Amino acid sequence: MARPPLTRRNFQRLYRLAGRLMLESGDIDATQLSEAELAKRIADHLALLADAPLEIAVDHKGKLLRTARLFARSNEMHLAILIAATWMEHWINGFILRRSDHMRLSVEQRNEMLRTVPLAGKCTWLLTILGSRPIAPAHIRHIRQLADERNAFVHYKWVFKDIDEDISATERKRMVRIFDVFEKTVKYLRHYDPTRPRRSATRRISKLAAGLPRLPAVAE
């Protein structure tokens, strides 16, 4: 696929993206840098990337969360929980990959780590190995409950029940409670993630990008 022309506006977007990724990866600490130092670090990083392949990864979390909430509003609770648990897998996998950047693992090793460690392990002992603080035990219980409910639906056992028992309303209420707790866990994880850049830092980078007078020589 052909790259879009590198106009000043596109370069400003690239500058903002590079700066944000540097914040998230820990390559820069904006609180320790002056405006001139911050601008130079980002510019130097872009210069190194000038001849490198342009690679991206698609983040599905936003779409997954919107879809899960849409199913929940439609009372499609099995599907809401299925998608919510998928969001959880995406969140923890992305977090682990960011935290393991310093380990210099190969793509094959990273994929093997994500494939073989179960969700419960990713949320507990693997985070400890990577130097992250533990997820609060209450939220670990919520994540496990969400995963168990998802697995029960995915690996459906066709359990027969007495037609005279009014189980549908009780089961729906239980799944609604699980989804409500999932929403609390989403909020918790957004504040848990230490790689989430501070708004003040991202505003500084946006201001620097907006002030770029022209394309640098390497981009022209």
Salt bridges, closest charged atoms under 4 A:
GLU24 OE2 - ARG20 NE 3.32
GLU35 OE2 - ARG204 NE 2.53
ASP44 OD2 - LYS40 NZ 2.76
ASP59 OD2 - LYS61 NZ 2.78
GLU89 OE1 - LYS122 NZ 3.89
GLU89 OE2 - ARG150 NH2 3.52
GLU112 OE1 - ARG115 NH2 3.02
GLU149 OE1 - ARG174 NH1 2.57
GLU171 OE2 - HIS78 NE2 3.55
GLU171 OE1 - LYS161 NZ 3.79
GLU183 OE2 - ARG69 NE 2.89
ASP193 OD2 - ARG98 NH2 2.59
GLU220 OE2 - ARG214 NH1 3.05
